[in-house]
Amino acid sequence: MRVTADIVLEVTQTAVVAHSDGVVDFEGGKVTWVGPAADADPAGESESRHLGGLIMPGLVNAHAHTPMTLLRSVGDGLDLHRWLTEAIWPLERQMTVDDVYWGMMLGSSEMLLSGVTTSHEMYLFDGALISAANDTGARLVATPGVVQALHGSGIDRRISEISDLHKAHNDPTGRISVGFGPHSPYDLEPSQVAELADQAKALDAVLHVHLEETESERNQILSQHNKTATQLLADVGALEARVVAAHGVWLDENDMKLLGHANASVAHCPQSNLKLGSGFADIAGMAAAGINVCIGTDGPASNDNLDLWDELTLAPTLARGLRRNPAAVGTTEAVLMATTNGGAALGQPDVGTLTAGSRADLIRLSLDHPKFWPGVDADSVISHLVFGASGYDVTDVWVNGKQVVSGSQLTTVDLDQVKSEARSRAQRLRL
């Protein structure tokens, strides 16, 4: 299959190259060639579709709790601790497996329509997340949550459950991967996180954990252990796993060095951090320390949407303001954070890239809106994307070579049914 566009962004692990009058060839779920039309193999023209606009890799949401679409906007104005204990957890205790399925269906649909092709999820009712992603056609890395209240006295049993899920559903050649999701060092004991990390290492899976999200969380750990949460994880060997640490708002310089030395990733969630009043993460400092910085939305109850374009705009903007330096995070760096850095964090370097050998996860954006003009050259569109684009500009989406959005419409699910099911379930939960 060949698709052509006015501009194609070829994205590798370290660079973004804009090709005017560009071409993408893909077959069997893999990209076989990317470049200017003048250099393309003429043999591909028989199956060519000219789409116009811009084609780039699908975005990677590196930290999400997507079924919380059913709780969207709940608890506004509360800090993280009160938000969780007073607003969110009481409602989540009432959620059923079917609630989680339809909440995930709604959120997965929302992400695909806005060009997010991969999400990294921490939640419960693990099979429901996988079923929903299979139905929408999204790429999913499921990291079943492990929390003290539910699993504290049965960590070994939970490890066994997740390992069985990994055996049944983890498919490196397909769209579903499975890892481990210890909630946080303040909820679980460090030794429990270490047990989960050991099994993640044994299965070459992701260890997905909240880390240094709020000042109160940081102070609690310092008071109890006389060291930071990051140091605790390092001391028990948990950082030897493939760690994706969510938030990292309160990391200090030594914490950053520890994470950088461990080749860990931080999933930066600027909009959620701001809404909950958690603070400002120093992603420029993280990157300088060798941390792989990627971008997530967090859950749609603390965001309140799953449009990663908002995060793509906020990430460099906040970094520049925090550092008082307009070059603190460049536009190319920001695009990489939302694409290839996410794939790398999840142990899938062929996800989030768009070059020969990449997974065929690609999106098409219309460039007709005035915000993309005057569009004097192909390279300027990168800045336009970072500071102006939104999910509403996405018209077409492919995941693993299959088109799941065409003409801004989902091709895989009945969106009206999804919205109806989600609304009735959300109303029941909130009564």
C-alpha positions in Angstrom: 0.0 0.0 0.0 1.3 3.5 -0.8 -0.1 6.8 0.6 1.2 10.2 -0.5 0.7 13.6 1.1 1.8 17.2 0.7 4.2 16.6 3.6 5.4 13.4 5.3 7.3 13.5 8.6 9.9 10.8 8.6 10.6 10.2 12.3 13.5 8.2 13.6 14.8 7.6 17.1 16.6 11.0 17.0 15.3 13.1 14.1 12.3 14.5 12.3 12.6 15.1 8.6 9.9 16.8 6.6 9.5 15.6 3.0 7.5 17.8 0.7 5.4 15.7 -1.7 6.1 12.6 0.5 5.4 8.9 0.2 4.9 6.1 2.7 4.8 2.5 1.6 3.6 -0.2 4.0 2.7 -3.8 3.9 1.8 -6.5 6.4 1.7 -4.0 9.3 5.2 -2.7 8.6 6.5 0.4 6.8 8.8 -0.5 3.9 9.8 3.0 2.6 9.5 6.7 3.5 10.7 9.6 1.5 10.0 12.1 -1.3 7.9 11.0 -4.2 10.7 11.7 -6.7 12.8 8.9 -5.1 10.0 6.4 -4.7 9.8 3.1 -6.5 7.5 3.5 -9.5 6.2 -0.1 -8.9 4.2 1.2 -5.9 2.0 3.6 -7.9 -0.5 0.9 -8.7 -1.8 0.9 -5.1 -1.3 4.5 -4.4 -3.7 6.9 -2.6 -3.0 10.6 -2.6 -4.3 12.0 0.7 -2.8 15.5 0.7 -2.3 17.1 4.1 0.4 15.7 6.4 1.3 12.1 7.3 3.3 11.3 10.5 3.5 8.5 13.0 0.7 8.0 15.4 1.1 9.5 18.9 2.0 7.4 21.9 0.1 8.1 25.2 2.8 7.0 27.7 0.6 7.1 30.9 -3.1 6.8 31.0 -6.0 5.4 33.1 -8.4 5.5 30.2 -11.5 3.8 31.7 -11.8 6.8 33.9 -13.7 8.4 31.0 -16.7 7.4 33.1 -15.5 9.7 35.9 -14.5 12.6 33.7 -14.3 15.9 35.6 -15.1 14.3 39.0 -13.6 16.0 42.0 -12.4 19.2 40.4 -10.6 21.5 42.8 -9.2 18.8 45.1 -5.6 18.0 45.5 -4.4 14.6 44.5 -4.8 12.9 47.9 -8.4 14.2 48.5 -9.2 13.7 44.8 -8.3 10.0 45.0 -9.7 9.2 48.5 -12.9 11.4 48.4 -13.9 11.5 44.8 -12.3 8.7 42.6 -11.7 5.6 44.7 -15.3 5.5 46.2 -16.7 5.5 42.6 -14.1 3.1 41.3 -15.1 0.6 44.0 -18.5 0.4 42.3 -17.2 -0.2 38.8 -17.8 -3.6 37.1 -15.9 -5.3 34.4 -18.4 -4.1 31.9 -18.1 -0.5 33.1 -14.3 -0.7 32.5 -14.8 -2.2 29.1 -17.2 0.6 27.9 -15.1 3.3 29.6 -12.1 1.9 27.7 -14.1 1.7 24.5 -15.0 5.4 24.8 -11.5 6.5 25.6 -9.8 4.3 23.0 -12.2 5.8 20.4 -11.4 9.3 21.6 -7.7 8.6 21.3 -7.9 7.1 17.8 -10.0 9.9 16.5 -7.3 12.4 17.7 -4.4 10.4 16.3 -3.2 8.5 19.4 -2.5 5.0 18.2 -0.8 3.6 21.3 -1.7 3.9 25.0 0.1 2.7 28.1 -2.6 1.8 30.6 -2.6 1.2 34.4 -6.0 0.0 35.6 -7.9 -3.0 37.0 -10.2 -5.6 35.2 -7.3 -6.2 32.9 -9.1 -8.4 30.4 -11.7 -5.7 29.7 -8.9 -3.3 28.6 -7.5 -5.8 26.2 -11.0 -6.7 24.8 -11.8 -3.1 24.2 -8.5 -2.4 22.4 -9.0 -5.5 20.3 -12.4 -4.1 19.3 -11.3 -0.6 18.5 -8.1 -1.7 16.8 -5.8 0.4 19.0 -2.3 -0.6 20.1 -2.2 -1.2 23.9 0.4 -1.8 26.6 -1.6 -3.0 29.5 0.1 -2.8 32.9 -2.4 -4.2 35.4 -2.5 -2.1 38.6 -1.3 -3.4 41.9 -2.5 -1.5 44.9 -2.1 -2.1 48.7 -5.9 -2.1 49.5 -6.6 -4.9 47.0 -3.3 -6.8 46.6 -1.1 -5.9 49.6 -1.5 -9.3 51.3 -1.5 -11.3 48.1 1.3 -9.8 46.0 2.4 -13.3 44.9 -1.1 -14.1 43.7 -1.3 -10.8 41.8 2.1 -11.4 40.2 0.8 -14.8 39.1 -2.3 -13.3 37.6 -0.4 -10.7 35.6 2.1 -13.3 34.5 -0.8 -15.5 33.2 -2.2 -12.5 31.4 1.2 -11.9 29.8 1.4 -15.5 28.7 -2.1 -15.3 27.2 -2.1 -11.9 25.5 1.4 -10.5 25.1 2.1 -10.5 21.4 5.2 -8.6 20.2 4.2 -8.9 16.6 0.6 -7.8 17.2 -1.0 -4.8 19.0 -1.2 -6.0 22.6 1.6 -6.1 25.2 1.4 -6.7 28.9 3.5 -5.4 31.8 3.3 -4.7 35.5 1.7 -1.7 37.3 2.7 -1.2 40.9 0.8 1.9 41.9 3.6 3.8 43.7 6.3 3.6 46.4 4.0 5.4 48.8 1.2 2.9 48.4 3.2 -0.3 48.2 6.2 -1.4 50.3 9.5 -1.0 48.4 10.0 -4.8 48.7 6.7 -5.4 47.0 7.6 -3.1 44.1 10.9 -5.0 43.9 9.0 -8.3 43.6 7.0 -6.9 40.7 10.2 -5.5 39.1 11.9 -8.9 39.3 9.0 -10.6 37.4 8.9 -7.7 34.9 12.6 -8.3 34.2 12.1 -12.0 33.9 9.4 -11.4 31.2 11.2 -8.5 29.6 8.1 -6.4 30.4 7.5 -2.8 31.4 7.3 -1.7 35.1 4.8 1.2 35.2 4.8 3.2 38.4 3.7 6.6 39.8 6.8 8.4 41.1 7.3 11.8 42.8 4.0 13.2 41.7 3.3 15.6 44.6 5.3 17.4 47.3 3.2 15.8 50.0 4.0 12.3 48.6 7.7 13.2 48.5 7.7 14.5 52.1 5.8 11.4 53.3 8.5 9.1 51.9 11.3 11.2 53.2 9.7 11.2 56.7 9.2 7.4 56.7 12.5 6.3 55.1 14.9 9.3 55.2 15.4 9.0 51.5 13.5 9.8 48.3 11.1 7.4 46.6 13.5 7.2 43.6 16.4 6.2 46.0 14.2 3.6 47.6 13.5 2.0 44.2 17.2 2.1 43.3 18.1 0.5 46.7 15.8 -2.5 46.2 16.8 -3.0 42.5 13.5 -2.0 41.0 15.2 0.4 38.6 16.9 -2.5 36.9 13.6 -3.2 35.2 12.3 -1.3 32.2 10.8 1.5 34.3 8.3 4.0 33.0 7.8 6.5 35.9 4.7 8.6 35.7 4.9 12.4 36.5 8.3 12.9 38.2 7.2 16.4 39.2 9.3 16.4 42.4 12.5 14.6 41.3 15.6 16.3 42.5 19.0 16.3 40.7 20.2 13.1 42.3 16.9 11.3 41.5 17.3 12.3 37.9 20.8 10.9 37.8 19.6 7.6 39.3 16.8 7.4 36.6 19.2 8.4 33.8 21.8 5.9 34.9 19.1 3.2 34.9 17.9 4.2 31.3 14.5 4.8 32.8 11.7 6.8 31.2 9.5 9.5 32.7 5.9 9.9 31.3 5.3 13.7 31.6 1.7 14.6 32.1 1.7 18.4 32.2 -2.1 19.1 32.0 -3.0 16.7 34.8 -0.1 18.1 36.9 -1.5 21.6 36.5 -5.1 20.7 37.1 -4.3 18.9 40.3 -1.9 21.6 41.4 1.0 19.1 41.6 3.6 21.4 40.2 6.0 21.8 37.2 8.2 18.9 36.1 11.6 19.9 34.9 11.8 17.8 31.7 14.7 19.8 30.4 16.7 18.7 33.5 15.5 15.1 33.0 16.6 14.9 29.4 20.0 16.4 30.4 20.4 13.6 33.0 19.8 11.0 30.3 16.2 10.2 31.1 13.9 9.2 28.2 11.1 11.8 28.5 7.8 10.8 26.9 4.3 12.3 27.2 1.0 11.1 28.7 -2.4 12.4 29.4 -3.0 10.7 32.8 -6.6 9.7 33.4 -9.4 11.6 31.8 -10.8 12.4 35.2 -7.8 14.6 35.9 -7.1 16.1 32.5 -10.1 16.0 31.3 -9.4 14.7 27.8 -7.2 12.2 26.1 -6.0 14.5 23.3 -2.2 14.2 23.5 -1.9 17.3 21.3 -2.7 19.4 24.3 0.3 17.8 26.2 2.5 18.2 23.1 1.9 22.0 23.3 2.2 22.3 27.1 5.4 20.2 27.4 7.8 22.6 25.7 5.9 25.7 26.7 6.1 24.9 30.4 9.7 23.8 30.1 10.7 27.1 28.5 8.9 29.0 31.2 10.3 27.0 34.0 13.8 27.4 32.7 13.2 31.0 31.4 14.8 29.8 28.2 13.0 29.6 24.9 15.3 26.9 23.7 14.9 24.6 26.8 12.9 22.1 24.8 12.7 22.5 21.0 9.9 21.5 18.7 11.6 18.5 17.3 12.3 17.3 20.8 8.7 17.7 21.6 7.5 15.7 18.6 9.9 12.9 19.6 8.6 12.9 23.1 5.1 12.4 21.8 6.1 9.6 19.4 9.3 7.7 19.3 10.3 8.3 23.0 7.0 6.7 24.0 7.7 3.7 21.9 11.2 3.4 23.3 9.9 3.6 26.8 7.6 0.7 26.2 10.4 -1.4 24.7 9.0 -1.1 21.2 11.5 1.1 19.2 9.5 0.4 16.0 6.4 2.2 17.5 6.2 6.0 17.3 8.6 6.1 14.5 7.9 6.4 10.8 10.7 5.1 8.7 11.6 1.8 7.0 11.0 -1.0 9.5 8.5 0.9 11.7 5.1 -0.5 12.6 2.5 0.9 10.2 0.9 3.2 12.8 0.4 6.4 10.9 -2.0 9.4 10.9 -3.0 12.0 8.4 -3.8 15.6 9.4 -5.6 18.2 7.3 -3.6 21.3 6.8 -6.5 23.3 5.5 -7.2 25.3 8.7 -5.8 28.9 8.6 -3.6 28.1 11.6 -1.3 26.0 9.4 -0.8 28.9 6.9 1.1 30.6 5.3 3.1 27.4 5.4 6.1 28.8 3.6 8.2 25.6 3.9 7.9 22.0 5.1 10.1 22.5 8.1 7.9 25.2 9.6 5.0 22.8 9.9 6.8 21.1 12.8 6.4 24.2 14.8 2.8 24.6 13.6 2.1 21.0 14.8 3.6 21.5 18.3 2.0 24.9 19.0 -1.2 24.7 16.9 -2.4 21.3 16.0 -5.3 19.4 17.8 -7.0 16.1 17.5 -9.7 17.7 15.4 -7.1 18.1 12.6 -6.7 14.3 12.3 -8.7 12.7 9.5 -7.2 9.2 8.9 -5.5 6.7 11.2 -3.9 3.3 10.6 -2.7 0.9 13.3 -0.5 -2.0 12.3 -1.4 -1.3 8.7 -5.2 -1.4 9.2 -7.2 1.8 8.7 -9.3 2.5 11.9 -10.3 6.1 11.2 -11.3 7.3 7.7 -12.6 10.7 6.9 -12.7 11.5 10.7 -15.0 8.5 11.3 -14.1 5.3 13.2 -14.3 2.2 11.0 -14.1 -0.4 13.8 -16.9 0.4 16.3 -20.3 2.0 16.5 -19.5 5.2 18.3 -23.1 6.0 19.0 -23.5 2.7 20.9 -20.2 3.4 22.8 -21.3 6.8 23.9 -24.7 5.6 25.0 -23.3 2.7 27.0 -20.7 5.1 28.6 -23.3 7.7 29.5 -25.7 5.3 31.2 -22.9 3.7 33.2 -21.4 7.0 34.3 -24.9 8.2 35.4 -25.3 5.1 37.5 -21.9 5.5 39.2 -22.6 9.2 40.1 -26.1 8.8 41.5 
